[in-house]
Amino acid sequence: MAAAYAKSGWNSVKGYQGWLNIANAPYQSGTHGGRYVNNYADSHGDYRYAKYEDAGVMPLGSTLAKDSFVVKASGKVAIGPLFVMEKMASGFSADSGDWRYTLIMPNGKVVGTTNGKNSKAVAFCNDCHSAVAEDQDYMMLLPDEYRQ
């Protein structure tokens, strides 16, 4: 998976599988198209993200990544997109709590990024995450049974 996403050249997620994975197993995420996902946090914010509801506001530079996959009826596994959230400097985007969303396909194509190329393609990310903006700094949390 990491090799597939690396084709994007998106340096902020280089080595993401070595970050803290706060999920004890991949889980099916309804908010990510029913795909199975893992939740990774880089060293800027992993200590907070692992606190779940008590995380507070994530520090500048925190990057969260969710890789994804589907299991087809045949039993074959297919890689899905990589969903990325990066906490940017204050003023980056008031609408998203200064989070930058990026969607990377398995072929390395960057579908869109907040305030960047094809920003409208990731507007749905903020639309969904806004539901937890005030209480969870825009972060969707994984189900209790999958928490480390």
Secondary structure as UniProt FT lines:
FT   HELIX           2..6
FT   TURN            7..8
FT   HELIX           11..13
FT   TURN            14..15
FT   HELIX           16..18
FT   STRAND          20..21
FT   STRAND          27..29
FT   HELIX           30..32
FT   TURN            33..34
FT   STRAND          35..41
FT   TURN            43..45
FT   HELIX           46..49
FT   TURN            50..51
FT   HELIX           52..54
FT   TURN            60..61
FT   STRAND          63..71
FT   TURN            73..74
FT   STRAND          77..79
FT   STRAND          82..87
FT   TURN            90..91
FT   HELIX           94..96
FT   TURN            97..98
FT   STRAND          99..104
FT   TURN            106..107
FT   STRAND          110..113
FT   TURN            114..115
FT   TURN            117..118
FT   HELIX           119..122
FT   HELIX           123..129
FT   HELIX           130..132
FT   HELIX           133..136
FT   TURN            137..138
FT   HELIX           144..146
//
